[in-house]
């Protein structure tokens, strides 16, 4: 393979037969779709968009990118790609720490699983070889119990473990992979796919020394990386020990988003809550923080490790992220940071997405309050939330209904309007009435409601790369497309999205070019990102998501006005969606064949290439 940065080895695991094979990476695909998210989506599309998510036919891909495990800052991300059991769209979920770097240092780029094992197994990787090993005696264990068992068996040095807990084993539709550093591949239910297939974990033994991928153009790469590192060190949010992300973690956003009136509260019935400060980054930093953790090659250190030293919520966990604090906190009218920390601990133990779990609570609270269901759950009742978390993970009683996800649960109750979701996935921590562009982002995200597909908040709140009016709908279609395309590229190169707070498309182009040896400009970066975003949309069109109604928000956001400093505003999807389709060149959410040919996704015979 002539492309630098890759080990040029993919592992193909057939769980039905129990066999492991190897293949080189298709160079044409790697050039076109970069790696990580983009290349993973291509594999999932090649496998067929009509497969059932929880079936032997669905594939589960673990993908690195061309700079993974290198000296490039924030290059420790691993991307898990599959058809989602939560949304039935294509999905990709990313995890930090050292798992991705160790996979690359072990001499392997990607893992592709198909089939279904007749017994629990895990994949062990060392020295470029992969082997399925029996996990029967560890099936039923929590994530941390499994991780400790692997450390005891293989030794802690140079070891990374990425595993599912009881939630994944029980195919909870929003279950997550967790690794040894409490990092999560959270959204989309990728762990449920693994649980169905009886795949307990990926275990990797690999050291950095002598195994870091070498750039194609060493001197030029060193210079490109130096420029990128300088941008991060000088960044307002990313500067180590000075920027908000480094000092407070992602939870630096709680007070800011609450102040502008865009913090979805009480299942989005409100957009401001006076009590939110009690679970903010500033509060956690003062009262609970014990350490700053980081991932491979990251100077920022946004992971704030916290400790509750005594009492019924005693725990040490990493970390009280903004999304988790909001979903389990303001969203449920729970302000107790210690209780929230313990709930996050439970999510990590069972392997659950904190965002979706918080929505399980909030829809249940609202439904009970309105007399729609008889299952009692009171706003802010932390102890009942903790017990319900266990029931969801184990699919016990009422928890089994919520294990299907809030969108399915509320539909079963005859009250689908209570679920603040798009394509079956619940919204994150930014209210679309107070930040117009992010609402459009939720609606048009290819993996269901998501802020990480196109983070317009950077512009609308932080003024990066330049400020835009958060309450103005005009122009948000163009703004969103830029963010979506750029982040599709960074996800495929497989570096942390937080790099985009300081780096730009030129930084990405220079690092990619000098690592791979393939010349790339900033315009090429954006074109590659556009290709990947359209590839995902094409998959979803083929999977049955092909109307404007699939790209819309719950009526609460378009009909019920916001509160706080966004009072009176609703999401203006009517203006933004039409503009977005025009900018994308789509027709009512469908990608025309002309656009697919223009981007090189299909050929003149309408065949996928």
N, C-alpha and C positions, 0 to 999 in steps of 0.2 A: 504494500500500500504506500502510495507516494505522499499521503497527507500526514504531517507531523501531529504530535499530541495524542494519537491513538496507539494502543497496543495491538490493534487489528485482530482482536480475538473476542468473539461472542460465545457465550455458553448457552446451548439449547438443551433444556431439561424437559423430558417427557415424563410427567409424573405418573401416567397410566402404566407405562412399561418400566419405569424406574431407570431409564437410560439417560446418559449425559453425553452430548456431542459438542463439537466446536466448529466454528466457521469464521472466515474473515468477514470484515464489514464491506458491504457493497459501496464502493468508492463514489459512484454516481449519486447514490442516496445521501451519503455523508456530505458531499459537496452541496447538494440541493437543500438538505434539511438540517445541516450543521451537526446535530448530535442531540443528546438529552431529550427534551420535550419534542422537538420537531421530528427526529428520527424515530422516537417511540411511537408517535402518532401515526407515522407512515406504516410501521409494523402492525399496529392495531387495525388500521384501515385495510392493509393487505389481507389481514385475517378475516375480514368481513364485518360490516357494521350491523348485521342483523342477528349476531349471536346473542344468546342470553347471557347476561353478566355472570350469574351464578350457574355456570355450566362448565363441563370439561372442555368445550370448544373455545371459550374465552381465553385469551392469553394475558399474561401478567409480565410486564417488562420493567427491568431495573436498569436505568440508563445513566451513563456518565457523558461528559462532553469533551471537546478537544483540549480544554485547559484544566480539567479536573485533576486534582492532586498535584498541581504545579505550583510555582511561586506566585502565580497570579492571585491577587487579593480576592478573598471571598470565594475561592474555587473549591469549596468542600461540599457542594450540593449534589445529592442523588435524586433522580426523578423516577417516580413509579407511574407507569402508564398502563391503562387498561380501559375496558368499558365499565362504567360505574354502575354498581347495583343500587345506588341512591338515585341517580338522575337518568340512567340509561343513555347518557351521552358518552363521548370519549372524555376521559379525565386524566389529569396528571397531578400528582401530589409530590411535594419536594421535602427532603429531610436534610438537616445540617449535621454538624459534628464531624466525624472522621470516617464514616462508613464509605462514602464515595471515594475519598482519597485512598483508603486501604484497598478498595476493589481495584483501582487503577494500579496501585503499587503491587498488587498480587498478580499483575500481568493480564488483567481482564477488563474489557470496556463495558460490556452489557450482559445481562442475564435475561433470557426469555423462557418463561414457563408455559407449558400447555398440559392439557389432560387433568387427571385427578388421581391422586394416590389412594390406595386401599388402606393405608395406615399413616399415622402422622410421621412426617419427615422434616429434616432441615438440610440445607445445602451448606457443606463445609468447603471453604476455598483457601488454598495455600499454594504458593509457587506455581501459579498458572494452571492449577488443576482444581476441578470441582467434583465433589462426591456427595451423593445423597446418603444421609445417615438417619438412623431410626430415632424418632422423638416420642415414641409411644408412652414411655414412662414419664414424660414431661408435658404431655397433653393435659390441659386443664390447669396449668400453672399460670400465674401472672407474668407480666413482662419482666418484672425485676427478678422474680424467682428463676425464670429461665436464663436470664442474663447471668445471674450469679452462678448457676449450674455450669454454664459455659466457661466462666472465668475459673471456676474450681477445676474444671477438666483440662482446659487448654492453657491456663495461665493468663493473667491480665495483660501482660506486655504485648503490644502490637496487635491487640485483639479488638475487633468491632463486632457487635451483635445487633441485628435488626430483627425484631420479633413481633408477633401478634400476641395479645393476651386472650382472656376468656371471651371478650367481646368479638374479636375476629373469629375465634373458634365457633362461636354461636351465630356467625354471619349477621351480626348487627350491621345494618346497612350504612352506618357512618363510623365503623370501627377503623382504627389507625395502627400503623406500624410505629413502634417506639424503639429507639436504640439506647445504648448504654449511657448516653448523656441526657436522657429525658427529651431528646429531640423527637419530633413526631412528623410523619407523613400523614397529615391530618384529614384532609378533605376528600370526599368522593367514595369512601368505603373500600379503599384498596385492600385493607386487611380482611374484609369479608370475602373477597375473591380468593385470597390465600387460604382463609379458613375453610371455604368450600373445597378447595383443592387438597386440604390436609397438609399444607405447607406451613410449618410453625415459624421458621426463621431462616435468615441468611447469616452465616457465621464466617468471618474473614480474619485470617491471620496473615499480616503483612507489615513489614517495616518500610519506612520512607527511604532509608539509606540505599542508594544505588538503584532505586526503582522509580524515581520521579521521571515522568516523561520529559524527553529533551526537545526543546524547540527546534524547528527547522532552520531558523535564522537566529542563532544564539545572541549575537551582539545587538541586533535590531530588537529582539524580544526583550532583552535586558533594559533597553532604553524605553520601549513601549510600556513595560511594567513599571518602570520608575515614574513615568508620567502619571500612570493610573494611580499608583500608591500616593503620589503627591496630592492628587485631586481628593482622595479619601482623607488624607491627613489634614488637608486644609478645609474640608467640607464643614459647613455649619452644623449639620446633624451627625456626621460620621466621624468627626475629629476625636481620636482616642482620649478618653478621660476629660473631654471638654464638651463635645457635642451631646445633644439630648439623647440620642440612641445609646451612646456609650455610658452616660451617667445614670439614666433612668430606664434604659431598655425601651421597648416599643410602648410601654405604658406611659411614656412621656406624653402621649397623645390624649389621655383621658380628660384632663382638665381643659385642654385646648379645644377639643371637639365638643365637650359639654358647654363650654363658654359660648361658642358660636351657635348653639342650639341645634346640633346635629348628632347628638348621642341618643340612639334609639333606646327608649326607656319603657318599662312595663309592656313588653311585647310591641314596642313601637307606637303605643298610644300617646306617648310624650316624646319630646326630643331634648329635654333638659331635666336634670335631677340634682337638687342641692346636695344630696348625700354622696354623689359620685366621687367627690374628692377623697373619701375614706378608703377607696381602693385604687387611687391614682398612683402613678409612678413616684411622685414626690412623697406620698405617704408611705409606700412600700420601701422606698429608699431610706427613709428615716427610721422606720420601725421594724422592718423584717429582713432587709438585705444583709447577707453575710459574705457574698463573693460575687465577682464578675467572671463569667465563663465565656469562652469563645470557641470558634470552629476552626478547622484547618485554614491556615493562611489568612486569618482575619484579624486586623488590628483594632476593630471597633469594640468587640466584646459586649454585645447587646443583651446577652443572657444573664439576667440578674437572679442569682440563686438566693432563695429566701429560706428562713427557718422560723417556725413557730416552736418555741422551746418547751412549752408545757401546755397542759389542758387537753380538752377532748379533740382539739384540732392540731395536736402536735405533729409536726412534719418538717422535713427538709426537702425542698423540691426546686426544680429549675424549669420554668420560672413563671412569674405572674405577668404573662404577656397581656398586651392591650386587649386583643380580641377575647382572650379567655376571661380576663377581669370584667370586661363589659358583658359578655354573654351570660356568665354565671352571676354577675353582679347587677348592674343597673337594669339590664334586660329583665331581671327577676326581682327587682327591688331588694337586693341583698347588698349591703354596704360593708359587711364585716370582712376585711382583708384576710384575716386568719382562716375563716371558714372557706373563703374562696380559694386560698392556698391549698387547703385540705381537699377541696373538690377537684382541683387540678391534679393533685397527687393521685386521687382515685382514678381520674381519667387516664393518667399515665400508667397506673397499675393494671387497669383492665384493657387499655388500648382503645380509647374513645376520643372522637373529635370534640373538643370543648365547645366550639361554636354551635354545632348541631345539638349537643346535649343541653346547652343553655336554652335553646329554642324548644326542646322537648319539655323542659320545665315551664317556660313562659306560656306556651300554648295550653298546657294542662291547667296552669293557674288561671288563665283567662276563661277557659272553657268551664272550669268549676265555678268560678265567680259568677258566670252568666247562666249557670244552671244547665249547661249543655251536657255535662257528664257528672257522675256522682263521685268519682274518685277525687278525694280531697287533697288539694295541694294549695297552701296559702302563700301569697306573695312574701318572699324573703325568709321562708322557713328552711333554714340551712340543713337542719338535721333530717327533715323529710326528703330534701333534695339528695342528700348523701345516701340514704337508704334506697331511694328510687334509682340512683346511679347503679347500685349493685343489681337491682332487679332488671334493669335494662341490659346490662352486660351479660347477665345469665339468662335473659329472656324468661324471667319469672313473673307470672301473673300479668298485671297491668303493664309491667315493663316490657313484655313481649310485643304489645301494641306499639309502644314508643320506639322499640328497636327497629321498626320499619321506617323510622324517620318522621319528623313533624308533619310533612306534607301528606304522607299516606295516613298518618294517625288522624289528623283533622278531617280528612276526606271521609274516613270511616265513621267519624262522629257526625257527619253531615254539616260540618262547619269549615270547609276548606279556606274560607276567607281569614281564618285566624292564623294561618301559616304564612309567615313573611318570607316566602321563598320564590325562586325562579327556577324552572325546570326541576323542581324537587329539592333544590339545595337552598338552605336558609341564608339570609343576608348576614354580612359581617357588621362591624361596629360603626358604620357611617350612615346617617339617615339621608336618603336621597331627596328629601324635601329641603334640607339645609345645605346640601352639596349636590348640585344638579348633575354634574358630569358623572359622579360615581353611580348615580341611579341608572344612567344610560349604560354604564359599565356593567352593573349587575344584570341588566336586562339582556345584554348582548354577549355576555361571557359564554364561551363555548363549554364550560364545565358547570354551568349553573351559577347562581348568584355568587360573585367573588370580587373582592377589591384588588386582588393581585393580578388579574388579567390586564387591567388598564388603570393604573393608580393615578387618576386625575386629581386626587387629594393633594398630591405634591404641588400642583399648580394652584388649585383652588384655595388651599389653606396655607401651604408653606411657600408659595411663590417660586417653585422650582419647575422648569428652568426659568419661567417668568410668570408673574401673577395673572390670574383670570378671576372674574367675578363669580364667586361660588353660587350666587342666587340667579345668575343669568343663564338661561338655557341656550341662547344663540351661540353658535361656534363650538359647542361641546362635541358635536359629531367629529369634526376635524381634530380637535384636541384628543379625544379618546382614541381615534385610529392611530395617532402617533404613539401614544403610550402603549396601546395593545401590540403594535408591531415591534416596537423596541424591546418590550419585555418578553415577547415571544422569542426574539433572538437571544436575549440574555439567559432565558430559561433553557435554550437549546445549547448555547455555549456552556451552560450550567454554572453560572455564578450567581451569587445572592442578589436578589432584587434591590437590596439596600445600596448596592453599588451605584444604582441609577440616581441616587440623591446627589452624587458627586461626579460620577463619570458620565460621558455622553457617547453617542454612536461612534464618534471618531476614536475614542479610547478603546471601545470594543473592537472596532475594525483593525486597529493597529495590533492589539494583542492577538486577535484571531489570525491575522495575516502572518505575523512573525512566528507564531507557534506552528501553524499548519503549513506555511509556505504557499498558501493560496492568496493572491492579491485581493484585497477587499477595501472598499471605501465606505464612508459613512452612509452614502446612498445605497450601497450594496447591503449593508446591515439592515436598513429599513425594508428593502425589497425582499430579503430573506425572511424577515419577520412577517411581512405581509403574506408571503407564500405559505408560511406555517399556519398563520391564523386562518387563512382561507382553506387550507387542508383540513383543519379541525371542523370548520363550518360545513365543508363538503361531507365529511363523515356524518355529522349530525343531520344534515339534510337526508342522506341515505338511510339513516336510522329512524327517520320519521319526524324530525323537527323541521318543519318546512312551511310554517305560517307566521304571520306577524304576531299572533297571540303567544307564540313561544318566546318572543322577545319583549315581554312586557312585565310590569311590576304589579304587585298586589294593590287592590283599590285603596287600601289604607294610605298609601303614599301619594296616590293621584287624586284622592277625593277628600281626605281628612287633613286639615291644615296643621302645620308644625307649631311647636311652642317655643318658649325661650327667645333667643335672639334671631330665630328664624320664623317667628310667629306669623301665621297667615299664609305661609308658602306651601305649595304642593309641588310634587314632581311634574315637570312639564314634558312628559314623554311624548306627547302629541307633536311637539316641535322638534325635539331632539332626535327621535327615531327616524323620522323622514329625512332629516339632514344626514344622519349617519349612513343610512342606506345609499344615499346619493354619493357620499364620499367613498364608500366601500365599492360602489358599482354593483350592489346587490338588488334583487327584485323581491320585495316583501320577505326578506330574510334568506332567500335562496341565492346561491352563487351561480351566476349564469355560466354556461359552457365557455363563452368567450373569455371571461375572467380566468377560468381554470386553464385555458390554453395560454393565455397571456402570461400566466405565472409558471407555466411549464408543469402543471399538475397532471393534466391529461394531454394526449396528443391529438392530431387532426382526426383520428378515428374514434375519439372520445374514450380512449383507453388510458387507464392510470399508468403513469410513467414515473 
